[in-house]
Every structure is written in structure tokens, then in C-alpha cells.
Amino acid sequence: MLAVYKRELKGYFQSMIGCVFVAFLVGFTGIYFVAYNLNAGYPYFSYTLSGSLIVFLVGIPLLTMKSFSEERKNKTDQLLLTAPVSLTKIVLGKYLAMVSVLAVPNIIFCLFPLIIKLQGIAYLKVDYISISVFFLLGCVYIAIGMFLSSLTESQIIAFVTTFGVLLALYLWDGILSFLPRSASGGVIGIILILTIVAAYIQHMTGNWLISGGVELIGAAVCVITYIMKAGLFENILKKILGNLALANFFTDITSNNIVNISGIILYLSIIVVFIFLTIQTIQRRRWS
């Protein structure tokens, strides 16, 4: 795993992707920092970081697009798949290399609250917690981007799909307002989600019986539950999908100085899930 990590980390900075990512994130945040914290005198650096979230929409896809798609396009993935290293270590090595690139600007950010302190009042505890959660949110986005990169051999497609998913997550609160709140709309929405899950199971296993069974059983349970107690499905889509507004856990710190432990657990869980899905996607290609 260490050899894969070193190779990937070195590759990011030799290809300038890592340098561009670090410079772009630090430069963009620096502009906000000067405008809000130095000129306007706002004492919270966490507020500045909330404005930098939009950089992730472009920066993270740029970082993750080549993680597996380039290997697949150049056919060098076969060397990785036959290497005397477990697939889990290969995926973790690549993931940790991208996380290390992300860590560089976040380490630089740790200096900014100290600069505010030199100017007067500063809230170091809140600021450093916000930097940590900002970094963790970036790790979540990297895990998602890495998974999407493993699904295609085109870096462009990997970039566009990752950008689209991150944009949807960024605008998630607005998207939720368009979801149906009625019980019937909730049933239809749950069945559609089951269809997507069944389609992914079919893609991974190639077994129509398993995927079809999952969808039929799930749909039957939903319909029976709806007939018996329709009220359970009222506004259910917003309750379930509302947790996907990932940035809200970060903005709770910047707006209300509230650290939501459940949000941290959710971030870590999503990272684990998408690393697992990446491993399974590559494992399927190994045996296909």
C-alpha cells in the first residue's frame, strides 16, 4: 500500500494537478479571508471556509478523475490487478494519496486563525474544528469521486459525473423542496430508489433473479405498508434524503457553532461505503 501511495502522491505533484488544486483552494480562500476577516473584521475563519465549499465542485473532480479511469484507459489497471498487493490496499493507497493532497491546503489554513488572533479577537476552537470538518467533508467528496472514476475509462466522463453529483449535493436543500410530500408520492419515490438499488445490484452481480427479487419484495412491502398505514409515507422522501445535504453539518459550525457528532459519523460512514463500492467495482472487473 505504501508503494502505491508514494507513486500516486508523487504523480499528483509531477503532473501539476496537485499543485493547481492546492494553489486554487488556498488562493480562493485567501481572497475570502482578506475580504471578510481582515478588511471587514469578522472574527470567525469558519465563515470564510463556508464560502470556499464551492471550490470543491471543480477541485475534487480534478483530483479524482484520473484515479482509476486513467489506469483503465491505458490498460495499466491489469498490472495493478495482478500485483502481489491486495485490491483493498491499492484502493486505500490511491485514496490516501488524494487525501494527502487535500491535507496540504488545510494545514495552511491553520495559520489563518492565528493571523486573526494577531489582529484582535479570534475563536480558535471553533475555527480549528471547522477546518477539521471542512477537511473531512473533502474526504467524503474524494471517496465519491474515486468511485465514479472506477466506473469509466474516460477522465472527462469521470470529471463531469463527479461535478454533477457534487453540484447536486451542494444544491440539495433546494432539490428537496421539489420532492412530493404526499403519501402516494412517497411510495413512488421509495420504489424508484429501490429500482436504482436493484439496477446497481444487477450491474455488480449480473443476476436478474437477485436484483428483481430485491425490487419486487421491497415494492410489495411498500405497497402493503401504504395500504395499512399511508401516513408513514407522508414527507418520507425529505426525511430520508435530507441527510444527504452533507454541507449542512459543516455550516452548522459556521452559523451556529454547533458540532453535530451524528454528522461526523455520517461522513465517516459514507467514506467507508464508497471505498467499499470502489473495491467491489474493480473486483468485478478483475473476474469478468
Rosetta silent file (secondary structure, phi, psi, omega in degrees, C-alpha in Angstrom):
SEQUENCE: MLAVYKRELKGYFQSMIGCVFVAFLVGFTGIYFVAYNLNAGYPYFSYTLSGSLIVFLVGIPLLTMKSFSEERKNKTDQLLLTAPVSLTKIVLGKYLAMVSVLAVPNIIFCLFPLIIKLQGIAYLKVDYISISVFFLLGCVYIAIGMFLSSLTESQIIAFVTTFGVLLALYLWDGILSFLPRSASGGVIGIILILTIVAAYIQHMTGNWLISGGVELIGAAVCVITYIMKAGLFENILKKILGNLALANFFTDITSNNIVNISGIILYLSIIVVFIFLTIQTIQRRRWS
SCORE:     score description
SCORE:     0.000 S_00000001
   1 L     0.000  -37.958 -178.699    0.000    0.000    0.000 S_00000001
   2 H   -63.245  -39.037  179.530    2.861    2.370    0.827 S_00000001
   3 H   -64.520  -42.219  177.915    4.381    1.919   -2.641 S_00000001
   4 H   -64.102  -43.064  179.908    1.035    2.731   -4.303 S_00000001
   5 H   -60.029  -47.850 -178.698    0.590    5.740   -2.007 S_00000001
   6 H   -64.314  -41.999 -179.129    4.047    7.147   -2.801 S_00000001
   7 H   -63.500  -44.187 -178.385    3.632    6.604   -6.537 S_00000001
   8 H   -68.646  -42.881 -179.266    0.235    8.306   -6.620 S_00000001
   9 H   -64.070  -42.066  177.720    1.260   11.209   -4.410 S_00000001
  10 H   -64.132  -38.602 -179.260    4.370   11.821   -6.495 S_00000001
  11 H   -65.313  -35.791 -179.372    2.290   11.616   -9.670 S_00000001
  12 H   -64.892  -38.438 -178.137   -0.142   14.289   -8.493 S_00000001
  13 H   -86.312  -25.890  175.033    2.596   16.835   -7.962 S_00000001
  14 H   -72.496  -32.896  179.050    4.636   15.876  -11.024 S_00000001
  15 L   -85.509   -0.688  178.010    1.575   16.289  -13.255 S_00000001
  16 L    74.507   -4.917  178.778    0.839   19.652  -11.579 S_00000001
  17 H   -61.692  -44.042  179.405   -2.717   18.567  -10.676 S_00000001
  18 H   -63.218  -42.901 -179.923   -1.814   18.594   -7.002 S_00000001
  19 H   -64.612  -43.365  179.634   -0.116   21.995   -7.236 S_00000001
  20 H   -63.520  -42.203  179.956   -3.041   23.520   -9.148 S_00000001
  21 H   -61.923  -48.830 -178.873   -5.528   22.114   -6.624 S_00000001
  22 H   -62.728  -46.601 -178.399   -3.593   23.437   -3.627 S_00000001
  23 H   -63.432  -41.727 -178.661   -2.977   26.845   -5.224 S_00000001
  24 H   -64.713  -45.914 -177.716   -6.590   27.203   -6.338 S_00000001
  25 H   -68.280  -43.856 -179.870   -8.069   26.302   -2.938 S_00000001
  26 H   -67.911  -41.800 -179.653   -5.617   28.421   -0.945 S_00000001
  27 H   -63.735  -45.699 -179.775   -5.924   31.364   -3.361 S_00000001
  28 H   -63.517  -45.742  179.817   -9.727   31.330   -3.389 S_00000001
  29 H   -66.213  -35.124  179.034   -9.915   31.010    0.400 S_00000001
  30 H   -62.419  -37.633  177.824   -7.270   33.718    0.766 S_00000001
  31 H   -63.662  -45.873  177.058   -9.439   36.171   -1.165 S_00000001
  32 H   -62.028  -39.903 -178.569  -12.385   35.453    1.153 S_00000001
  33 H   -61.569  -46.342  179.269  -10.056   35.690    4.154 S_00000001
  34 H   -64.824  -42.177 -176.110   -8.817   39.149    3.193 S_00000001
  35 H   -68.882  -47.440 -173.548  -12.326   40.370    2.372 S_00000001
  36 H   -89.370  -48.015 -171.655  -14.177   39.045    5.432 S_00000001
  37 H   -84.910  -37.769 -177.613  -11.631   38.557    8.194 S_00000001
  38 H   -90.957  -52.789 -177.660   -9.084   41.289    7.557 S_00000001
  39 H   -73.891  -49.001 -177.893  -10.980   44.073    5.809 S_00000001
  40 L   -82.407  -15.078  177.139  -14.436   43.547    7.335 S_00000001
  41 L    76.151   19.291  179.471  -13.002   42.432   10.682 S_00000001
  42 L   -73.192  127.235 -169.551  -15.205   39.314   11.002 S_00000001
  43 L   -81.709   -8.426 -176.247  -13.537   37.165   13.726 S_00000001
  44 L   -99.570  117.687  173.591  -14.590   33.689   12.504 S_00000001
  45 H   -72.487  -23.769  179.972  -12.396   31.982    9.901 S_00000001
  46 H   -60.076  -32.942  178.177  -15.059   29.265    9.744 S_00000001
  47 H   -65.557  -38.555  177.375  -17.302   31.727    7.892 S_00000001
  48 H   -63.862  -41.800 -179.929  -14.600   32.172    5.251 S_00000001
  49 H   -62.134  -35.904 -179.666  -14.313   28.405    4.812 S_00000001
  50 H   -61.625  -31.492  177.049  -18.049   28.101    4.144 S_00000001
  51 H   -74.304  -18.783 -178.943  -17.553   30.344    1.110 S_00000001
  52 H   -87.791   -5.018 -179.974  -14.793   28.053   -0.147 S_00000001
  53 H   -58.097  -31.440 -177.218  -17.045   24.981   -0.353 S_00000001
  54 H   -65.657  -23.368  178.461  -17.852   25.853   -3.954 S_00000001
  55 H   -63.745  -31.634  179.247  -14.197   25.238   -4.865 S_00000001
  56 H   -59.910  -28.994 -176.961  -14.750   21.543   -4.137 S_00000001
  57 H   -60.915  -32.336  178.839  -17.176   21.359   -7.078 S_00000001
  58 H  -103.843  -40.416 -174.805  -14.290   21.775   -9.511 S_00000001
  59 H   -65.905  -44.876 -178.612  -11.270   20.895   -7.402 S_00000001
  60 H   -65.382  -46.984  175.661  -12.355   17.448   -6.211 S_00000001
  61 H   -59.234  -35.629  176.919  -13.345   16.159   -9.705 S_00000001
  62 H   -63.262  -36.245 -177.888   -9.985   17.450  -10.985 S_00000001
  63 H   -76.055  -37.424 -171.791   -8.247   15.480   -8.247 S_00000001
  64 H   -96.474  -14.908 -169.104  -10.191   12.225   -8.589 S_00000001
  65 L   -61.072  -29.226 -175.980  -10.905   11.972  -12.324 S_00000001
  66 L  -100.638    1.185 -171.896   -7.724   10.084  -13.154 S_00000001
  67 L   -56.370  -45.148  177.209   -7.539    7.894  -10.074 S_00000001
  68 L  -124.439  -26.959 -178.798   -8.839    4.765  -11.830 S_00000001
  69 H   -63.420  -37.230  179.212  -10.128    5.903  -15.226 S_00000001
  70 H   -66.436  -41.236  177.955   -6.586    6.660  -16.437 S_00000001
  71 H   -61.097  -41.210 -178.391   -5.376    3.224  -15.346 S_00000001
  72 H   -68.760  -40.141 -179.087   -8.278    1.624  -17.173 S_00000001
  73 H   -67.311  -41.370 -178.185   -7.746    3.655  -20.370 S_00000001
  74 L   -84.860    1.563 -179.508   -4.006    2.943  -20.502 S_00000001
  75 L    64.128   13.371  177.376   -4.605   -0.729  -19.612 S_00000001
  76 L   -79.954   -7.423  177.136   -2.222   -0.381  -16.678 S_00000001
  77 H   -65.578  -25.953  177.967   -5.029   -1.482  -14.369 S_00000001
  78 H   -65.034  -34.423  177.087   -4.185   -5.052  -15.355 S_00000001
  79 H   -66.893  -38.962  178.182   -0.771   -4.611  -13.755 S_00000001
  80 H   -66.807  -41.439 -176.725   -2.406   -3.400  -10.566 S_00000001
  81 H   -68.822  -24.772  179.727   -4.930   -6.232  -10.545 S_00000001
  82 L  -101.290    2.504 -179.837   -2.167   -8.851  -10.919 S_00000001
  83 L   -71.927  152.326 -179.687    0.229   -7.181   -8.475 S_00000001
  84 L   -76.684   43.939  178.389    1.123   -9.015   -5.232 S_00000001
  85 L  -132.711  138.866 -178.649   -0.867   -6.435   -3.288 S_00000001
  86 L   -66.071  151.334 -178.962   -4.451   -6.791   -2.175 S_00000001
  87 H   -61.188  -36.110  178.485   -7.038   -4.729   -4.014 S_00000001
  88 H   -60.289  -42.032  179.831   -8.058   -3.062   -0.765 S_00000001
  89 H   -68.100  -35.160  177.758   -4.506   -1.779   -0.247 S_00000001
  90 H   -64.063  -48.282 -179.284   -4.366   -0.466   -3.822 S_00000001
  91 H   -63.594  -44.433  179.819   -7.616    1.458   -3.406 S_00000001
  92 H   -64.710  -37.224  178.023   -6.603    2.769    0.031 S_00000001
  93 H   -61.421  -45.448  178.200   -3.193    3.797   -1.301 S_00000001
  94 H   -65.882  -42.996 -178.468   -4.773    5.856   -4.066 S_00000001
  95 H   -63.749  -45.414 -178.445   -7.379    7.304   -1.727 S_00000001
  96 H   -66.703  -29.961  176.182   -4.860    8.315    0.925 S_00000001
  97 H   -64.390  -43.722  178.242   -2.683    9.976   -1.727 S_00000001
  98 H   -67.148  -38.232  177.179   -5.616   12.197   -2.747 S_00000001
  99 H   -63.344  -36.260  178.925   -6.428   12.869    0.905 S_00000001
 100 H   -65.476  -39.192  176.224   -2.808   13.922    1.442 S_00000001
 101 H   -62.131  -42.515  178.310   -3.084   16.449   -1.395 S_00000001
 102 H   -64.613  -31.823 -177.080   -6.244   17.794    0.246 S_00000001
 103 H   -68.011  -27.636 -176.498   -4.452   17.972    3.603 S_00000001
 104 H   -59.866  -54.507  178.257   -1.834   20.441    2.295 S_00000001
 105 H   -64.269  -31.109  179.739   -4.164   23.468    1.942 S_00000001
 106 H   -69.056  -32.066  174.233   -5.926   22.548    5.182 S_00000001
 107 H   -67.349  -39.632  176.944   -2.613   22.652    7.033 S_00000001
 108 H   -63.476  -37.410  179.918   -2.002   26.092    5.533 S_00000001
 109 H   -60.390  -26.058 -178.538   -5.487   27.145    6.692 S_00000001
 110 L   -64.004  -18.458  177.966   -4.403   26.503   10.287 S_00000001
 111 L   -78.795  -26.872 -172.848   -2.285   29.671   10.072 S_00000001
 112 H   -63.212  -44.663  177.447   -5.240   31.899    9.196 S_00000001
 113 H   -61.205  -30.621  178.257   -6.957   31.892   12.641 S_00000001
 114 H   -68.490  -35.517  175.997   -3.606   32.851   14.176 S_00000001
 115 H   -64.406  -40.917  176.866   -3.409   35.849   11.846 S_00000001
 116 H   -62.082  -40.092  179.647   -6.902   36.850   13.005 S_00000001
 117 H   -60.102  -36.817  179.173   -5.712   36.467   16.600 S_00000001
 118 H   -66.531  -24.913 -178.482   -2.896   38.926   15.929 S_00000001
 119 H   -87.709  -12.884 -178.665   -5.484   41.470   14.790 S_00000001
 120 L   151.300 -125.090 -176.567   -7.653   41.151   17.898 S_00000001
 121 L   -77.998  137.654  175.711  -10.440   38.719   18.879 S_00000001
 122 L  -144.795  152.090  179.351  -10.371   35.177   17.454 S_00000001
 123 L  -116.754   80.333 -170.589  -12.304   31.976   18.165 S_00000001
 124 H   -63.327  -40.652 -177.603   -9.579   29.407   17.676 S_00000001
 125 H   -60.852  -48.518  179.248  -11.521   26.388   18.947 S_00000001
 126 H   -63.862  -41.395 -177.219  -14.422   26.938   16.544 S_00000001
 127 H   -65.966  -43.184 -178.000  -12.080   27.739   13.665 S_00000001
 128 H   -72.404  -31.889  173.450   -9.905   24.660   14.071 S_00000001
 129 H   -65.746  -41.496  179.816  -12.945   22.417   14.437 S_00000001
 130 H   -65.104  -37.354  176.992  -14.356   23.915   11.238 S_00000001
 131 H   -63.286  -41.522  179.661  -11.064   23.282    9.415 S_00000001
 132 H   -63.895  -44.258 -179.851  -11.167   19.642   10.544 S_00000001
 133 H   -70.071  -36.652  175.063  -14.771   19.169    9.397 S_00000001
 134 H   -58.496  -45.235  177.633  -14.012   21.000    6.129 S_00000001
 135 H   -62.872  -43.959 -179.140  -11.175   18.531    5.533 S_00000001
 136 H   -64.613  -38.647  176.674  -13.407   15.575    6.427 S_00000001
 137 H   -63.369  -39.696  175.563  -16.112   16.786    4.019 S_00000001
 138 H   -62.138  -36.506  177.330  -13.457   16.967    1.306 S_00000001
 139 H   -64.501  -36.978  176.567  -12.501   13.357    2.128 S_00000001
 140 H   -62.390  -47.695 -179.292  -16.149   12.356    1.616 S_00000001
 141 H   -63.590  -35.854  177.612  -16.216   14.045   -1.796 S_00000001
 142 H   -64.412  -41.786  178.513  -12.932   12.354   -2.754 S_00000001
 143 H   -61.735  -40.396  178.027  -14.381    8.932   -1.898 S_00000001
 144 H   -65.846  -45.938 -179.933  -17.409    9.659   -4.103 S_00000001
 145 H   -63.973  -37.946  178.511  -15.225   10.930   -6.962 S_00000001
 146 H   -64.102  -41.496  177.956  -12.912    7.915   -6.742 S_00000001
 147 H   -61.725  -45.311 -179.476  -15.877    5.565   -7.002 S_00000001
 148 H   -65.794  -32.757  177.055  -17.227    7.372  -10.069 S_00000001
 149 H   -67.081  -31.074 -179.337  -13.760    7.268  -11.640 S_00000001
 150 L   -73.322  -11.657 -176.898  -13.692    3.486  -11.205 S_00000001
 151 L   -89.658  -10.043 -174.237  -16.847    3.168  -13.333 S_00000001
 152 L  -143.266  160.818  175.781  -15.374    4.580  -16.549 S_00000001
 153 L  -100.920    0.068 -179.769  -12.166    4.754  -18.578 S_00000001
 154 L  -100.589  121.377  177.405  -12.782    8.374  -19.631 S_00000001
 155 H   -65.234  -33.675  179.490  -11.360   11.088  -17.409 S_00000001
 156 H   -64.156  -46.085  178.856  -13.784   13.585  -18.932 S_00000001
 157 H   -63.511  -40.717  178.525  -16.795   11.443  -18.022 S_00000001
 158 H   -61.649  -42.380  179.658  -15.367   10.905  -14.535 S_00000001
 159 H   -64.351  -48.402 -175.360  -14.903   14.666  -14.115 S_00000001
 160 H   -65.070  -44.244 -178.769  -18.381   15.564  -15.403 S_00000001
 161 H   -66.846  -40.211  177.599  -20.221   12.919  -13.363 S_00000001
 162 H   -65.152  -42.951  176.808  -18.348   13.822  -10.181 S_00000001
 163 H   -59.843  -43.310 -179.844  -19.022   17.512  -10.776 S_00000001
 164 H   -62.896  -44.202  179.782  -22.713   16.741  -11.358 S_00000001
 165 H   -65.681  -44.514 -179.710  -23.036   14.679   -8.169 S_00000001
 166 H   -67.019  -35.243  176.719  -21.200   17.260   -6.043 S_00000001
 167 H   -64.899  -41.817  178.007  -23.273   20.065   -7.546 S_00000001
 168 H   -62.280  -41.238  178.232  -26.461   18.158   -6.684 S_00000001
 169 H   -66.801  -35.036  179.070  -25.226   17.681   -3.106 S_00000001
 170 H   -66.559  -35.158 -178.508  -24.323   21.373   -2.913 S_00000001
 171 L  -100.560   18.019 -169.036  -27.839   22.332   -4.019 S_00000001
 172 H   -60.216  -39.184  179.802  -29.514   19.504   -2.124 S_00000001
 173 H   -59.095  -41.565  178.010  -31.671   21.681    0.147 S_00000001
 174 H   -68.491  -36.650  179.207  -33.220   23.326   -2.906 S_00000001
 175 H   -65.498  -38.393 -179.455  -33.720   19.978   -4.640 S_00000001
 176 H   -60.425  -30.606 -178.269  -35.559   18.608   -1.597 S_00000001
 177 L   -67.001  -17.700  179.470  -38.158   21.358   -1.894 S_00000001
 178 L   -91.416   -8.065 -177.855  -39.282   19.859   -5.227 S_00000001
 179 L   -75.300  145.152  179.075  -39.876   16.373   -3.820 S_00000001
 180 L   -66.746  143.506  179.993  -43.503   15.296   -3.273 S_00000001
 181 L  -104.896  -10.158 -179.298  -44.732   15.398    0.305 S_00000001
 182 L   -72.225  161.633  179.784  -47.866   13.303   -0.131 S_00000001
 183 H   -65.154  -42.225  179.900  -48.017    9.678    0.944 S_00000001
 184 H   -64.213  -40.726  176.812  -48.569    8.422   -2.620 S_00000001
 185 H   -63.667  -35.800  177.790  -45.592   10.457   -3.850 S_00000001
 186 H   -64.559  -41.586  178.544  -43.511    8.998   -1.039 S_00000001
 187 H   -62.200  -46.932 -179.633  -44.368    5.426   -2.068 S_00000001
 188 H   -61.354  -41.790  179.619  -43.474    6.120   -5.697 S_00000001
 189 H   -63.534  -43.420  178.880  -40.220    7.761   -4.635 S_00000001
 190 H   -62.952  -40.633  179.049  -39.200    4.833   -2.421 S_00000001
 191 H   -65.658  -37.976  176.367  -39.934    2.376   -5.234 S_00000001
 192 H   -63.263  -40.468  176.622  -37.804    4.449   -7.619 S_00000001
 193 H   -62.812  -41.896  176.957  -34.936    4.345   -5.111 S_00000001
 194 H   -61.308  -37.021  178.343  -35.366    0.564   -4.870 S_00000001
 195 H   -63.325  -41.460  178.320  -35.196    0.377   -8.676 S_00000001
 196 H   -64.810  -42.945  178.096  -31.867    2.221   -8.673 S_00000001
 197 H   -62.505  -43.865  179.605  -30.510   -0.085   -5.965 S_00000001
 198 H   -64.052  -37.952  178.711  -31.713   -3.161   -7.870 S_00000001
 199 H   -63.957  -39.451  178.845  -30.106   -1.849  -11.085 S_00000001
 200 H   -68.526  -40.037  178.013  -26.764   -1.467   -9.293 S_00000001
 201 H   -61.687  -41.296  178.246  -27.050   -4.975   -7.801 S_00000001
 202 H   -64.150  -39.686  179.311  -27.742   -6.343  -11.283 S_00000001
 203 H   -63.819  -39.571 -176.218  -24.741   -4.457  -12.679 S_00000001
 204 H   -79.248  -36.902 -175.002  -22.455   -5.851   -9.991 S_00000001
 205 H  -101.560  -23.817 -175.365  -23.743   -9.441   -9.908 S_00000001
 206 L    68.980   15.506 -176.150  -25.213   -9.901  -13.385 S_00000001
 207 L  -111.235  107.580  179.668  -28.018  -11.816  -11.674 S_00000001
 208 H   -68.692  -27.751 -177.959  -31.513  -10.668  -12.647 S_00000001
 209 H   -65.758  -44.020 -179.315  -33.072  -13.025  -10.092 S_00000001
 210 H   -68.684  -49.658 -177.621  -31.405  -11.330   -7.110 S_00000001
 211 H   -63.897  -41.711  178.277  -31.932   -7.769   -8.335 S_00000001
 212 H   -65.031  -38.581  178.735  -35.520   -8.488   -9.402 S_00000001
 213 H   -64.586  -40.914  178.210  -36.243  -10.164   -6.082 S_00000001
 214 H   -60.274  -45.650 -177.453  -34.914   -7.179   -4.141 S_00000001
 215 H   -70.126  -43.216 -177.962  -37.113   -4.792   -6.076 S_00000001
 216 H   -64.914  -44.711 -179.829  -40.256   -6.937   -6.020 S_00000001
 217 H   -65.051  -44.340  179.605  -40.025   -7.690   -2.299 S_00000001
 218 H   -63.046  -42.736  179.740  -39.234   -4.065   -1.472 S_00000001
 219 H   -65.576  -40.306  179.417  -42.068   -2.772   -3.655 S_00000001
 220 H   -62.953  -42.256  178.584  -44.516   -5.271   -2.143 S_00000001
 221 H   -62.441  -42.245 -179.886  -43.556   -4.208    1.392 S_00000001
 222 H   -63.084  -45.687 -177.452  -44.015   -0.544    0.463 S_00000001
 223 H   -65.771  -44.549  179.993  -47.429   -1.098   -1.108 S_00000001
 224 H   -62.714  -43.400  178.748  -48.694   -3.240    1.783 S_00000001
 225 H   -63.458  -39.134  179.460  -47.433   -0.698    4.332 S_00000001
 226 H   -63.878  -40.635  179.848  -49.057    2.124    2.352 S_00000001
 227 H   -66.053  -40.081 -176.363  -52.410    0.306    2.330 S_00000001
 228 H   -78.510  -39.678 -177.129  -52.256   -0.379    6.066 S_00000001
 229 L  -150.333   83.253 -174.744  -50.851    2.959    7.232 S_00000001
 230 H   -65.185  -26.644 -176.756  -50.437    5.563    4.498 S_00000001
 231 H   -60.489  -23.097 -179.570  -49.448    8.279    6.956 S_00000001
 232 H   -64.224  -24.619 -174.648  -45.977    6.753    7.346 S_00000001
 233 H   -94.765   -0.613  178.226  -45.095    7.842    3.808 S_00000001
 234 L   -69.725  123.888  179.248  -46.029   11.496    4.182 S_00000001
 235 L    59.541   22.468 -175.357  -42.922   13.638    3.616 S_00000001
 236 H   -69.674  -31.842 -178.663  -40.801   10.468    3.907 S_00000001
 237 H   -64.394  -41.465  179.402  -38.515   11.378    0.986 S_00000001
 238 H   -67.676  -36.260  179.838  -37.403   14.599    2.666 S_00000001
 239 H   -66.976  -40.869 -177.886  -36.832   12.789    5.960 S_00000001
 240 H   -77.199  -50.684 -173.990  -34.693   10.088    4.328 S_00000001
 241 H   -81.201  -11.819 -179.910  -32.860   12.124    1.689 S_00000001
 242 H   -61.261  -27.284  179.813  -32.461   15.189    3.894 S_00000001
 243 H   -69.386  -13.284  179.841  -29.341   13.632    5.423 S_00000001
 244 H   -81.352   -2.498  172.197  -27.624   13.898    2.032 S_00000001
 245 L   -77.615   73.112 -169.012  -27.325   17.666    2.496 S_00000001
 246 L   -62.727  -35.467 -177.368  -23.774   16.984    3.629 S_00000001
 247 H   -66.358  -19.688 -177.474  -22.632   20.593    3.726 S_00000001
 248 H   -63.190  -34.067  179.579  -25.277   21.399    6.355 S_00000001
 249 H   -66.303  -32.536  177.091  -23.267   19.627    9.058 S_00000001
 250 H   -75.101  -44.500 -178.291  -20.344   21.923    8.234 S_00000001
 251 H   -68.569  -19.989  173.655  -22.407   25.100    8.013 S_00000001
 252 H   -61.539  -32.041  178.492  -23.914   24.330   11.442 S_00000001
 253 H   -73.086  -44.952 -176.585  -20.457   25.095   12.811 S_00000001
 254 H   -70.180  -34.508 -175.725  -20.045   28.308   10.837 S_00000001
 255 H   -90.744  -41.717 -171.996  -23.574   29.584   11.521 S_00000001
 256 H  -120.655   -0.179 -176.939  -24.451   28.272   14.983 S_00000001
 257 L    57.390   36.225 -179.209  -21.110   26.998   16.394 S_00000001
 258 L  -110.887  125.645  176.386  -22.737   23.579   16.757 S_00000001
 259 L  -100.179  113.138 -177.975  -20.734   20.399   16.182 S_00000001
 260 L   -92.457  108.080 -177.536  -23.084   17.589   15.182 S_00000001
 261 H   -63.429  -35.279  178.768  -21.478   14.277   16.117 S_00000001
 262 H   -62.891  -31.235  176.679  -24.016   12.375   14.007 S_00000001
 263 H   -66.695  -40.903  177.352  -22.787   14.368   11.015 S_00000001
 264 H   -62.102  -43.814  178.663  -19.202   13.263   11.658 S_00000001
 265 H   -62.502  -40.131  177.956  -20.368    9.651   11.904 S_00000001
 266 H   -62.850  -44.299  177.874  -22.296   10.081    8.642 S_00000001
 267 H   -56.873  -49.463 -178.779  -19.196   11.469    6.898 S_00000001
 268 H   -63.526  -38.469  179.400  -17.065    8.532    8.053 S_00000001
 269 H   -64.839  -42.065  179.790  -19.772    6.044    7.063 S_00000001
 270 H   -65.009  -39.339  177.062  -20.049    7.488    3.549 S_00000001
 271 H   -58.754  -48.525 -179.255  -16.269    7.310    3.138 S_00000001
 272 H   -62.323  -43.265 -178.438  -16.262    3.637    4.122 S_00000001
 273 H   -61.665  -46.427 -175.658  -19.237    2.838    1.864 S_00000001
 274 H   -75.114  -30.034  171.832  -17.747    4.434   -1.255 S_00000001
 275 H   -65.379  -42.675  177.352  -14.313    2.905   -0.687 S_00000001
 276 H   -61.253  -45.066  179.691  -16.064   -0.464   -0.379 S_00000001
 277 H   -64.023  -36.130  176.645  -18.085    0.172   -3.563 S_00000001
 278 H   -63.619  -44.688  178.993  -14.898    1.135   -5.415 S_00000001
 279 H   -61.020  -43.916 -179.053  -13.225   -2.099   -4.329 S_00000001
 280 H   -66.523  -36.559  178.923  -16.244   -4.140   -5.424 S_00000001
 281 H   -64.570  -43.829  179.891  -16.401   -2.382   -8.803 S_00000001
 282 H   -72.001  -36.115  178.000  -12.753   -3.127   -9.550 S_00000001
 283 H   -62.029  -39.219  178.803  -13.086   -6.647   -8.142 S_00000001
 284 H   -63.310  -40.358  179.905  -15.924   -7.320  -10.553 S_00000001
 285 H   -68.716  -30.274  178.963  -13.763   -6.192  -13.473 S_00000001
 286 H   -63.160  -39.101 -174.778  -10.952   -8.428  -12.269 S_00000001
 287 H   -99.197   -1.304 -179.780  -13.107  -11.550  -12.544 S_00000001
 288 L   -83.623    0.000    0.000  -15.183  -10.557  -15.577 S_00000001
